[in-house]
Amino acid sequence: MDHDDIRKSNKKFSETSPFAIIKWAVQKDPAHIIVSSNFRPQEAVLLHMAVSEKPDIPVLWADSGYNTKETYECVLLLKKLLNLNLKIYVPATTVAYREALYGGIPQLT
C-alpha cells in the first residue's frame, strides 16, 4: 500500500468496527497478515479479535528484556488462553550487556 492507499483506507474505515477492519485485513491477504503486541492490558482485546478471525495469525512480540514480571505473566496467560502463534524476537545482546556497556535503555532527552 502506498500513502494514497492508506489515506483512502483510513477514510473508508473511519466509521467501521475494529472487528470488521480485522476481517477485511485478513481477507485481503491471509497468507501475509500478522499482528504485533506489546502485551499491555488493552492488547488482549485486539489479540482475541485477531485470533477469532484467523486462529493461526502470527503474533509478533519484540521482547527487549526490560519488561515487568507482570508483562511476562500476561504473555504466558494470553498465549495459553488464546492459543497464540507467538513469534518472539529478542535483541542480539543481553540486558546485562546493555546495562554494563551502555547503562541500559537510552533515555529520550
Secondary structure, 3 states (H helix, E strand, C coil): CCHHHHHHHHHHCCCCCHHHHHHHHHHHCCCCCCEECCCCCCHHHHHHHHHHHCCCCEEEEECCCCCCHHHHHHHHHHHHHHCCEEEEECCCCCHHHHHHHHCCCCCCC
